[in-house]
C-alpha cells in the first residue's frame, strides 16, 4: 500500500467521529453500482479527507460539484473492484491484515500496540481502519491478478532490455561495503606516506585476526562515514567511488581488501553483503540418498531404529546402498531409485534431515537419526553450485518491464470495467 493511500486512509478515518452523528440520523444512496450502493456518508468522509490533504499542501479545493463528481467516480471504481473481489472469492486473512497493520506502524516508527493507542487517541476507530485496509488489500489482490493475465512481456523484449544501458544498470548487482580511511598528513612526504601504508597493512592484519571492523572504523577512520562504522550503504558498482568499482564485484562476503591508495590516504574495504544475480543466482545444491524406516503397527520405535542401524551396518560391511534401499526403504518416492533424492537446494527437507545432510561429508554414511518421518541414515553423493544468474537477471527484467506497463494497463482496464458496469448517479 503506497504512503499516500495510507495517509488518505488515516485522514478519512479520522473524520468519522466528526460526522458520525449525522450519518446515524440520515443517510441516503447517491449511486447504484451494479449490485452495490454508495452512501452519502461515504462521500462526506472522503470529501473531508481530500480537503485535509489539500489543506496540508496549501492547495485550494475545486468547486464543490466538481469535487463531488470526482470523489463519487473514485468510489464507483473502488466498488466495482470490491465486487469483483467478492465474486472471485478473495479473502484477506487476519495474518495478512495484521502484517499490513504492522507495516503501517513501522512507517510511523511505532509498535503495533503503540500505533493502535495513538490512532485511537486521535479519535480514529481502529476497527474501521482495519476494515478499510482489508478492502485496500482486496482491491490490490484483484488488480495484481488481472494485470498478470493482461500484461505480456516477450522474451525478445527482455533480451532487448538486458542489452540496453538501462537494463544493465537496473539488473546490476548491489554491494554493501564498509571502509576505513587512514589519511595522509598535510604536506606528507614519501616517508610519511610509507608510514601510513604500514599502519594500514598492520590494521588489515589485525582485522584478519578477528579485530572488529566497526570498532576500528569509529576509532581510526578519517572518512565522513566513520561514525556509521564506515558503512557506504547499498550501491551498485557504478555508484561506488571509482577506485572501488572494479574491486567490489570480485570480493566475497566478509572479505577485506586493501590498502587501496587514493589522493587522501589508504582505504581498507570489507564487503558486508551483496545482492543480485551473482549473489542470489549462485545456488548451492546437494545430491543425497537415504534409507527410511518408518514406525508402524508392525515396527515400534525401538525396532525401527534397530532395523535402520542393522541396514547401515550391512552397507558398512560392503552391501550395495542402492540394493538395500530398493528392498527396505519406506520412502516410496526414492526407494525405486535406490534411495536417490536427486539434487536439492536448502530448505527442501525437514530440519533434522537437512541438518544431518549439511554435517555429513561426501561419500560417508551418516549416523542413524530420527525425523518426523521415522529413522533414516543418508549419504551425500554430490555437491555443486548451480549458476542461475542469467535466469535471475531475466526475472528482474521481466518484473521491471511488467511494472512499467502496469499503471497504463491498469487505467485501461479500469475504464473498461467502468464502461461495462451499470452505474446510476443520484446527486
Buried (B, 14 or more C-beta within 10 A) or exposed (E): BEEEBBBBBBBBBBBBEEBEEEBEEEEEEBBBBBEBBBBBBBBBBBBBBBBBBBEEEEEEEEEEEEBBBBBBBEBBBBBBBBBBBBEEEBEBEEEEBEEBBBEBBEEEEBEBEEBBEEBEEEEBBBEBBBEBBBBBBBBBBBBEBBBEEEBEBEEEBBEEBBEEEEBBEBBBBBBBBBBBBBBBEEEBEEEEBEBBBEBBBEBBEEBEEEEEBBEBBBEBBEBEBBEBBBBBEBBBBEBBEEEBBEBBBEBEEEEBBBBBBBEEBBBBBBBBEBEBBBBBBEBEBBBBBBBBBBBEEEBEEEBBBBBBBEBBEBBEEEEEBBEBBBEBBBBEEBBEBBBBBEBBEEEBBEEBBBEBBEEBEEEEBBEBBBBEBBBBBBBBBEEEEEEBBEEBBBBBBBEBBBEEBBEEBBEEBBEEBBEEBEBEBEE
